[in-house]
């Protein structure tokens, strides 16, 4: 959530910045400023009323001591009226505060200055590309055909058990999936990230804290009975570990990693481009989250990008990095880099990771602060990244490592899988 002081003092700057995300924010910004003005005026009126009530209470005490009971009784009637007035003002203040918060939830984060203009994924900026695209043998298959040939993932069985988008991994497919999770976690913990195992359901406050609500309410699975949400990413529970927390500056940076299944409704996603593992309702992902000093968060973002780069290099998959344009960025992000792996069998790029800096946007919602050297509380910066999302990494491995003899396992994963190749059954 943007800070109210930033909105009040930089209205035109906020409106212009959010236009890069293709939002006409003028009406909302003006409503926010007016609501904040109403809230401030009401707070002043309430403070004055309480102050007057306190002053009269003191005067009543003095009069009673001096035997001026009649005068004291008159003032008592006035204090009753002031208390009623104070109650009404408190209720009015709460209404303005709630309306202000709800309006502020509607504003996305402002994009960083280096975010390129653009509305569609085609306008994202390619900032890095590495890895030779392999030449596959004649008769090479896309992964949704390979998994049938080698009997390692069963999409039809997932449909039977649950529905489309819930695949069943089995045999060497399940072991390869587990190997990737272990490898990613080991890479992250070796880099200094502390591993967490977190709940897979979160409450409404957690979903609001990281910006999933109200923006993505229709994309999240919701249990109405207990009012809990299945997590779309480990970012939500991991970042909420620090909700309502005041850290010391010496605690920074805080570096966390965690593996979770992720659940996304992905409403309206149909067509050949989402076949197989390309788009799922349930998938596995290993996440990295950082809480940083504002002066160091962009240096940290660069470090996270390099970290994911190194993983891709060890997997020996061709990949590229895109700086997302304003129209393709997430609601809460100030700057996002997407990693994409090249699927040779599909002849297309597949997104496998997003690494983002949210600056103070999430921290303001979470009330996540740190005490600086002068003893003042400041909002921290939060960052997160996929390290990595498994379905499309797995699709890239299956398709790019296929040979006439079988699917070769990347060398870095073999100590985790216990086998070098997946052969036809």
BAGUBA-272027 format. One record per residue: x, y, z of N, C-alpha, C in turn. Coordinates in steps of 0.05 Angstrom, whole numbers, plus 5000, padded with zeros to 4 digits. Layout:
<pts>
XYZXYZXYZ ...
</pts>
This chain:
<pts>
501749765000500050005000501850255000 501150444983502650694982502250845008 504250995016504051145041502351395036 500651455055498851685052500351945049 502551975062504152225060505152255031 505952035019506952034991504652124972 502252014977500052084960499252374963 499052474988498252744993500252944981 502752894985504853084977505753064948 504852844934505852804906503552694889 501252834890498952724876499352694846 500452884833500852864804503052664797 505052644814507152444810506052164812 504252114832503051854835501251784811 499651974803497851934780499451874755 501652024750503251974726504651704728 505651634751507051374755505151144750 502751164760500850934758499750924729 499951134714499151124686500950934671 503450904680505250704667504250424671 502750374692501450124696498650114684 498050324668495550344653493150354671 493450514693491250574711490850874711 488350964706487651244709486851284739 488851374754488551374784487551644794 486951834777486352104787483952104806 481751984798479351994815479851854842 481251634842481751494867483651654885 485751774872487651934888486152174901 484452304885482952534896481152444919 479852214916478152114938479752054963 482151934959483851874981484752124996 485552324981486452574994484152705009 481652704998479352815011478652665037 478752395034478152225058480152275080 482652305072484752355092484452625105 483452825089482953085100480653075120 478552925113476352885131477252745157 478852545154479952395177481552585195 483252735183484952925199483353125214 481353245200479653445213478053325235 477053085231475552955252477352885276 479852805270481652745292482252995308 482653225295483053475309480653545327 478353515315475853575330475553385354 476253135351476052935373478153005394 480553075386482653145405481853385422 480653585408479753825423477553765442 475753595434473453515451474453365476 476253185472477353025494478953205513 480453395501482053585517480153755534 478053855522476054015537474753855559 474153605553472853435573474753385597 477253345590479253305612479653555629 479653785615479954035630477654085649 475154025638472754065655472753875679 473653625674473753435696475653525718 477853655710479653765730478353995746 476954165730475554395743473354295762 471954085755469953975772471153875798 473453745796474853655820475553875838 476654095826477354325842474954455856 472754475841470254595852469154425875 469254165872468253995894469954025919 472554055915474354095938473754365952 472954565936472454835947469554865956 467954655954465154675963463254805943 464154835918462454955898460854745883 459254595897457854365886455954445863 454454655866452554745845453954795819 456154935820457654995795458754735783 459654555801460754305792458654135777 456054145788453953995775453354095747 453554355743453154475717455254375697 457754375707459954285689459753985683 458553835702458253545698456453495674 454253655673452453625650453853685623 455653875624457153935600459053715592 460353585612462153365606460653125595 458153085603456452865592456052915562 455453175556455053245528457653205512 459853275524462453245510463152955506 462452785525463052495522461352385499 458852475497457152385475458252475448 459152725448460352845424462852685417 464552625437466952475432466452195421 464352065431463551805421462751815392 461152015385460352055357462752105339 464552275349466952345333468752095329 468951935350470551685348469451495327 466751465327465451295307465851405279 465551665277465951805251468851765241 470751795260473551765253474151475243 472951285256473351005248472250955220 469951075214468851045187470651165166 471651405171473451535152476051375149 477151265171479551115170479150855154 476950715158476350475143475950525113 474450745107474050815079476650885066 478351025080480951105069482650865063 482750675082484350425078483350275053 480650245051479550095029480250225002 480150495002480850634977483750604970 485450614991488350594986489150314976 487550114984488049844974487649824944 486150004932485650004903488050094886 489850234899492150344884494450144883 495450064859497749894858500250044865 502449904867505050034873505950204849 507350404854508550564833510950424821 511150414794513450274782515950444785 518250314787520750444788521350594761 523050784762523550954739524550794715 526050574720527150424697525150224685 522750204696520750034684520050144657 520149974636519550064609516550114605 515950294587513150334579512150084564 509550044564508449824549506049704563 504449564547501949444557502049144558 503549024539503348734535506048594540 506048334544508548184548510548224525 509448274501511248314478512948574480 512148744499513549004502515448994526 515848754538517848724559520648744547 522548834563525248884553527048644559 528148534538530048304541532748424550 533548364575536048474585538348274587 537748024583539847824585538947564572 540847424559540147164547542646994547 542346744553544646564555543846274550 545646124539545245834535544545774506 545845564496545245484468542745314467 541045364448538645214444539344954431 538844724444539644464433538144394408 539444234391538144134367537143854374 534543814373533343564381533343364358 533143114365533042904344530342904330 530242784308527742764292525742614309 523342714310521242584325521042674354 522542894361522442994388519643084395 518943054420516143104429515943324449 513643454451513143644473512743484499 512943614522513043454547510343314552 508143414543505643274549505443004534 506942974513507142714500509342544512 511542674520513742524533512842384559 511242524575510542414601508742164597 507342144575505841904569507641684560 509641754543511441554532513041424555 513941594575515541494596514041434622 511441484621509641414644510541544670 511041814669512041944693510142164704 508342254688506242444697503642364684 501442354699498842274689496842504692 496342644670494442864671491542764673 490942534659488242434660487442334688 489342214702488842124729488242364747 489642584743489142824758486342934753 485442914728482742994722480642824736 481242554737479442374751479242434780 481542484793481542534822480442804829 481243014814480543284821479343444798 480843474776480043624753482443704737 481943844715484243934698486044124714 488644094709490644274722491644164749 491143904754492043774779493443504772 495843514760497143274750498043094773 498342834766499442634785502242564775 504242604792507042524785507442244797 508942084782509341804792512141704783 513041504798515641384790517841584789 519341564767521641744764520742034760 518342084752517242354750517042474777 516042324797515742424824518442464837 520342284831523042304842524542544830 524142594804525342834792524143094804 521543094809520243324821521443374849 521743154865522843184892525743264891 527243174870530043244867530343544862 528543654845528643944839528144104865 526144024880525544164905527944164924 529143934928531443914946533844074935 534244064909536444214897536044514901 533644614895533144894898533444984927 532444834946532644904974535544904983 537144714974539944704981541444944970 540845014945542145254933541445504949 539045524958538145764973539345775000 539345545015540445545042543445585041 544745475020547645515017548345815013 546345965001546746244996546046425020 545246295042544646445066541746485073 539946365057537046385063536246175084 534746255104533746085125531245945115 531245675117528945525107526645525127 524245555117521745545133519845345120 518345205137515945055128513545205139 511845295122509645475129506945355122 504745465134502045365127501445415098 499645245087498845275060496145425057 495045495080492645665080493345915097 492246135089492746385104490046525109 490046695129487646855135487547105117 485347245119484947475102487047695107 487847735132489847935138492447885124 493247625122495647555108495447615078 493147545067492847585038492747885031 491648055049491748345045494548445049 496048325068498648425075500648425052 500548215035502448195013501248284986 498648374987497548494963495948304945 495448054954493747884938490847974939 490048074961487348184964487548494966 485648634954483348534939483948484910 486448524901487048514872486448244859 487148024872486947764860484947584874 482847694884480847544899479647324883 479147374857477847164840479746954832 482346994836484346794828485146604850 484246654874485046494897482746304906 483546064914481645874925480945954953 478345974959477446084985475745874999 476345825024474645665041472845855057 470345865049468546065061467845995090 467845735097467045665124468945775145 471545755140473545855159474846115150 473946215126475046465115478046455112 479046235100481846195095482346165065 484746245056485446235028487746045023 487545865003489845704995491845894982 494345854989496446044981497046014951 497346244937498246244910501246224907 502646274929505546264929506446274958 508846154964509946164991510646445000 510746634981511246914988509247015009 506746925007504647025025505146945054 505346685061505846625089508646695099 510646675082513346735091513647035097 512647205080512847495085511247575109 508947445113507247505136508347425163 510547265163511947215187512747475201 513147685185514147935195512048155197 509448075194507348265198507248365227 506948635230506848755256509448715272 511648695258514248655271516048905267 517448975288519449195287522149055290 523749065269526448945270528449155278 530749075286533049255290534449275263 535649505258537149545233539349325230 540449245253542549035252541448765244 538848725245537648475236537548445206 537848665192537548665163540148585150 540148445127537748345114536648085127 534048045124532847795132532347635106 533347385106533247225081531846965087 529746905073528046665078527646505053 527346245056526546075033524645865043 522945775025521045565032519845435008 519245175011517845024990514944994998 513145044979510244984984509044914957 506844764958505044754935503645024933 502945094909501545344903498945294889 496945454895494245404884493145654871 492545634846491445864831489245774813 487045924814484745844798485245884768 486846094762487546144734485046154716 483046304725480446314711480946424683 479646304663479846404636482246314621 483946124632486346034619485745784603 485645814576485045594559486845604534 486945384519488345384493490845224494 492145194471494545024468496845134484 497045394488499345514503499345444532 497145324542497045244571496844944573 497744794553497544504555499544394574 498944154584500844014601501644164626 504244204630505344334654505444644650 504644744627504945024622503245204640 500945094648499145254666497545054684 497945074710496744884728495145034750 493344894762491945004785493344934811 494844714812496544654835499344584824 501344714836504144664827505944714850 508444614848510444644869512344874862 513145014883514945244879516745284903 519245354899521045434920521445734918 521045874940520946164940523246274957 524246504949526146654966524846934972 525147014998523947265007526147415023 526247675019528147845033526848085045 527748155069526948415082529548575083 529448815071531948965066531749255076 534049375082534149655086533549795060 531950015060531250155035533650235018 535950295031538250375015539550145001 538849895008540249664997538549474981 535949544978534149354966534649294937 535449494922535949454893538549304889 540449334906542849174905542148884912 540348844931539348574938537848454914 536248614900534748514877536648404856 538848554851540848464831542048204840 542548184867543647934877541847694874 539247744877537247524874537147444844 537347634826537447564798539847394791 542147464802544647314798544347034810 543047014832542646754845541046564827 538846664816537146494798538746434772 540246624763541946584739543746334744 545046324767546946104772545545834773 543045834783541545584782540945494754 540145684737539645614709542145524695 544445644701546945554689547645274698 547145204723547744934732545844724720 543444804714541544624701542144604671 543744794661544544804633542144814614 540345004621538045064605538245334592 537545364567537645634555535545814568 536246054575534446234589534846514581 532846684587533146974583531847114607 532547364610531447534632530047774619 527547824627526048054618525548244640 525848504635524948714653522048774644 520148724662517348754654516549044650 514949084630513849354625511649414644 510749664645508749744665506249594663 505349524639502749394636502849094642 505148984645505448694650506348634678 506748844694507748804722505548724741 506348604763504448544785503548784799 501248764812499948984826501749114847 503148944862504749054885507649114879 508549044855511349064848512149344839 514649424847515849664836517649604812 518849364812520549284790520648974790 520248854767520248564765521948474741 523548264747524948124726523747844723 523047774699522047504693524347334681 524547084690526346894677524646714659 525646654636524246474618526146264608 525246014606526845794595525845744567 527745674549526845614522526045324519 523645274511522645004506523144944476 525144774471525744714443523544564429 522344374443520144214431517744384425 517144584442514844754437515545004420 518245054417519245284402518145544413 518345564440517345814453518645844480 518546094491519646154517517446104538 518245994561516445934583517346084608 515646234621516346374645516746174668 519046204683519546014705520146164731 520546424730521146564755520446864751 519546984773519347274775520847364800 522547564797524047674819523347964821 522248044845521048314847521948464872 522048724869522348904892519749054896 518649034920516149164927516549424941 519149494946519849734962518149734988 516849944995515349955021512449875018 511549794994508749744989507549525007 508849295007507949085025508449155054 510749265060511449335088509449525100 508449715085506449895095503849755102 503049565086500649405093501249225117 503649115118504348925139505149065166 505549325164506749475187509449345195 511049285175513649165178515749385178 516949435201518749655205521349565217 523349745216525849705230526549955245 527949925267528850155283531650235273 531850475263534450565252536450645274 538750735266540850805286540051025304 538151195295537251415312534851335329 534151085328531850985344529151045332 529051135307526551185293525650945277 523050895277521950675261521550755232 522550585214522350625186521150375173 519650415151518650195136520950055121 520949785123522949635108522149595079 523949495063523249405036523049105035 521148995020520848705017521348634988 522548394984523048284957522347994958 521747884934521347594933521947494904 522447234902523047124876522546824876 521746724853521446434850524246314846 524846104861527545994860527345694864 525945554848524445644824521645514824 519945594805517345464800517945214784 516844984793517644734782516444654755 513844704750512644584726514144644700 514744894695515944964669518944904669 520244904692523044804693523044514686 521144364697520944074691520344034661 518544194650517844184622520344234605 521944434613524444504598526444274599 526644144622528543924625527643694608 525043614610524043394594524343434564 523843674555523843724526526743774516 528343924531531043984521533043764525 532543584544534343364550533543094538 531443104521530542854509532442754487 532842494486534542364466533042114456 534041994435532741744426532741524447 534741534465535041324486533341384511 532541634514530941714538531541994546 530542084569530842354579533242354598 535342494590537742504606537242704630 538242634654537842794677540242994678 539643254682541843454686543843354707 546343384702548443274719548143364748 547343624752547243734779544943604796 543043474782540843344796541243054803 543342934792543542634793543942534821 545342694838545742604866543042604881 541142764871538442774883536542554872 536742504846534942304834535842024839 538541984838539541704840539541564814 538841704792538941584765539841794745 540841704722541941884702540141924678 538241754675536541764651533841644658 531741754644529041634645528641494619 528341234620527941074596525040994593 524340924568521640844562520940584577 518440574588517640334603516840114583 
</pts>
